């Protein structure tokens, strides 16, 4: 058999994924595009990833960068199936976003197994940089520890001493309640009780009545996405806001227009990003709003996709390719982070991205000057103080 014939035979056995991998760096954005988190990540995260690729120049390590996306429908088996297909058959090098903690943990484990990269910007569970950390994972935007503890401590310091939690009954909600509860108790407050609800609950009446009867002065809303907006809106309609402070532990900016400033005014949230922080965030928000069909401004998790894609591509360039996921994540940790949305920061050994968090308060209707002018900064927390100390996470990578 001649050399040319051998070459042709070899080409027949080269999988489409392998062939594609030779010419591209492929990024997958995996999130909820049709359910309760769709407006908080969804197509906005995909747009943010594509903006990052374009701003970086469209290439890394000399290869064209491609972005693909899929809807995990908040089903763990669906999310795992997509990730496996992407990794095994479609030459995807890295998966980004992944709201829904059970799916995020499964994708993190698979990424380590396949030596790919997982960067969670929509994922919340602090387990990703704790006991379930891997050398292939970076947790970028926020986590349950930072949001739960930061807001819990801040509200107790403002006089909100007695808490009752309305909590989403899955890993993310349980973890969020745990972190906030510990912060409340450590700050001198009390937790009087909690009630749990399934994802996508439409009627919170029974849960709100239990919160009202508890004697608490703060109702901690330990859920996310549309569940947060629905529960807080119904709480306001029930009149609970007259005698109780509502603490939306993951109250996303994108839900405020439907909640309305009338119902949400005065509520406080923790966030590492707000579109009106500086010239860089304002410029990004304007470009983003021009591209998304809803004309919405970006939230922290969508901004996290943009910033983490930029840093990932820098690491791919440094390593010289995207095929060795562990090496790419190691390079991401070695380089300081610097982008127009989160500013300067760094990634710890456990994979936790460190940046400041802002205590933001929802404006009154009178204070707001435009549709997305909804929040004001009332405090800043250094990243080192906001996120769990590396020594306390039990991450095997930390020695």
N, C-alpha and C positions, 0 to 999 in steps of 0.2 A: 504494500500500500504506500502510495506516495505521500509526501508531507502535506500536500494540498488536500488529499483525500482524508488524511487523519484530522486535519483542521476542520473539515466539513462535518465529519462524524462527531467531533468534540462539540461543535456548535449545536448539533441536534440534541445533545444531552444537557446543554446549558439551560437551566430553568429561566423563565421570563423574569423572575425576581432577581436572579443572579445577574442576568444581562442588564437589567435596569439599574441595579446597584452600582454597576461600573460607571454610569454616566450621571448619576444624580445623588443629591442628598435629599432624603424624603422625610418630611415631617407630617405626623398625623395629629389632628386636633380631635379629641374624643370627648364628647360632652352630651348634655341633654339639649336636644334641639326641638322638642315637641311637648315637654312636660313642665313641671313647676319651676325649673331652673332655666328654661329656654331664654328668657329675656335677660338673665343675669350673666350667662355665658353664651351658649348657643351660637348663632351666626356671628355675633359680635366678636367672640374669641377667634373665630376663623378669619374674620376681616383683620383683626389685630395681628394675627400671625402673618398674613399676607403683606400687610403694611410693613412689618419688621423685615421680611425677606426683601421687599422692594427697596426699603431704606438702606439695607446692607449691601445692595448692589446685585442681588439675585443669584450670587454664587458664593460658595465656600469651598476651600481646598481645590479650587479650579473646576468645581462641578456645579451644575445648575441645581438650585434648591427648589423643590416642589412641595406644596402643601395640599394634603388631602384631609377630609373631614368625615365624621360619622356620628350618628345619634345612638347613644347607648340605652336610651329609653328608661334609664334608672333601673335596669335589670342587670344583675351581676353576671348572669350567664351570657347575656347579649354583649355586654362590655368585654368580657373575657374572650368571647368568640371573635369579636372584631379585632382585638389586640393580637390574638393568635394568627388570624388570617393576614393581618398587616405584616407581622414579623416573619411569618413562615413563607408566605406566598407573594407578598407585594413589596418586599424590600423597604419597608418603613424603618428608618433608623432611630426615630425618637417619637414618643407620644407626649402631648402637652394637654394641660387643663384638667380634665377628669373630675368634675364635681360628683359627689356621691362617694363617701369614704370607703364603703365595702368594695366598690369597683376599683377605686384608686389603690387600695392595698393589694388587690389581686393583680392589677397591672404592674405595680412596683415589683412584686415577686416574679412575675413573668419576664419583666425587663431584665432583672438580674440573671435569671435562668438563661435567657437568650443573648445576654451581653449587649442589650440595647440601652436606651436612655429614657427615663421617665422624669418629666418635670411637671409637678403639680402646682398649678396656679389657682384652680378652682377647688381642689381638694382641701379638706379642712382638718382631718384628724392628725393630732400631734404624734400619733404612733409612727407616722412616716419618717420622723427623725428620732424616734424612740426605739422601742424594742423591735420594730419592724423596719428599721433603716437598712438600706443596702448601698453598696458602692456605686450603684447605677441610678440613684434617685437624688433629685434636688427638689426641695419644697420651697416654693418661691414667695407667694404673696402673703399669706396669713396662716394661722392655725387656731385650733380651738383653745389652746393654752393662752395665746396672746390676747384673743378677743374676749374669752370668758373671764380670765383673771383681770385683764386690764379694765374692762368695763365694770366688773363686779366691785373691784377695789375703788374705782372712781366714784361710783354711785353711793357706796357706803360712806365714803368720806364727805359726801354732800348731804348725808343724813338719812339715806335710804337703808334702814337697818334690818327690816323684817321682809324676807323674800319668800315667794312661792313661784315654782317653775311650771311652765307649760312646755313640754319637751317632745320633740319628734322621736318616735320609737324606733330608732335605728342607731348604728354605731356613732355617727356624727353627733346626733342630738344627745345621746348619753354622755359622750365625752365633753360636749360643750357645757351641759348641766354640771358635770363633775368639776370642771375647771372653775366655773363661776361660783359654785357652792363653796369650794375650798377658799377662793379669794374672799368671799363674803365673810366666812367664819374667821379667817385669819385677820380680817380688818375690824373684827368686833361685831359683826352682824349675825343674824340668825336665819336659818332656812327652816321654814315652817311646814313645807311639804312640796310635793310635785305630782303632776299627772302627765301621762304620756299619750300621744295620739299617732295614728298612722300617717304615712306620707300622703299628701293630697287631700287632707280632711277639708270638707266644705262647711261644716257646722261645728263651731267651737262653744256653743252655748253651755253644755254641761261642764266643760273644762273651765270656762270663765266663772261659772257659778261656784265651783270648788275653790278657785283662786280668791273670789270675793269673800267667801265664808271663812277663809283661813285666818283672817286677821292681819295679813301681810300688807305692807305699804308699797312694796315693789313687786311687780309681776315680771319675772324673767322669761322672755320669749326665746326658748332654746330650740329654734328650728331655722329654716332658711327658705329663700325664694318666695314663691307665691304663698306658702304656708305662713310665713312671717307677716306678709301684708294682710292676708285674710284674717288671721287671729288678732292682729292689732286693730284692724278696722272694726271688727266685731266688738272688741273690747271697748273701743271709743263709742260705738253705737249703743252698747249696754250702759254707758255712763261711767265706766270704771276709771276713766282718766280724770274724773273730778276729784277722786280721793286716793288714787294710786298712781305711782310712776310706772310707766311701761319701759322696760329695758329690752329693746330688740338686739339681742347679742350678735346677730348677723343681719341687721337691717340694711339691705342694699339700697344704694341710691336709686337704682332703676325702678324700685317699687314705690318710691315716694309720690310720683304724680298720681297714681291710682289711690294711694292712701290719703293723699292731699295734705297740704301743710296745715290745714285747719285741725285735722286729727293728729298729725305727727309732730306739730310744733313743740319744741322743747326737748324732744327725745334725743338721746345721745348715742353715738356709735363710735367704735374704734375703727380706724382705717389707715392703711399705709399710703393711700393715693386719693386725691380728689382733683377733679379737673381744673379747679380754679386756684391751685396752689401757687403757680408761677407761670412765666411766659412759656416754658417748655410744655407744661401740662395743658395749658390753654390752646397752644398751637396743635397739639396732638388731638385734643378733643374736637376741635373744629374740623380737622381732616377726617377723623373717624365718623363724625355725624354726617358728613357729606356722602359717605359710602354705605352706611347702614340704612336699610329701607325704612326703619322706624324713625330715623333722624335722632335717635337717642345719643346722649353723651356716654363715654365709656366709664365703667366702674373699675374698682381695684383689680378684680380678677381678670378682666379683659386687658387692662393695662399690664398686668402681670404676664400675660401671654406675650405681649409685644416685647417687654423688657427681657424676658427669659429667652425668647427666640434669638434676640440680638446677641445675648451673652453666649448662648449655645453655639451660634455660628462663629463667634470669635474663637471658641474652644476648638471647633472643627478645623478652622484655619490653623490654629496652633499645633494641633496633633497631625494635621495633614490628611485627614479623612474622617468619616463618620462611622466606620464599621466596628471599631472597638469602643463600645459604649462606656466601659469602665475607664478607659483612658481619656475619653472626652469629658466625663464628669470630673475626673481628677484635675484636668486642665481648667475646668470651670471654677474649681475650688482654689486653684493656685492663683488665678487672676482676680484682682479686685474688680468689682462690678461698678459700672458708671453708665448711666443712661438719663435721658431728659425727664423720665417719669418718676423714678425712685431715687435719683441722685447716686451718690457714692455709697457703696456697701461691700459686703463680702459673703462668701458661703463657707460655713463651718465644716468641720470633718464629718459631722452627722448629716450633712446635706441641707441644713437650715440656712436659708438666705436671710441675712440680717440687714434691716433698714429701720428708720424711725416709724412709729405709729402716731397718728393724730387723733385726739379726742375731738369729735365733730358734733355740733349741735344743730338740730333742724331749725331753720329760720321760721319766724312768724310770716303769715301771708303779707304783712306790711313790709317786712324786711326784704322779701324776694323781689328782684328786678326783672327776672326772666324765667322761662320754663324750667331750666336746669340750675338756676341760682337758688339752691335749697339748703346749703350747709355752711357753717362757719367754724373755723378752727378755734377751739377754746383751751387746747392744751396739747403738748407734744411729749412723747415718751421715747427715750432713746431705745434703739433696737436691742441693745444688750440688756436693758431693763424690761423690755416688752416680752421677749421670747424666753421660753424655758431655758435655764442654764444647761449648757451642754453636759455638765457632770451629773445632772439629775435625770437624764432621759433614758439611761440604760441602753444606749445604742452600742452595739458590738464594735463599731468602728472607732469608738472613742476609748483611748487607753490612758 
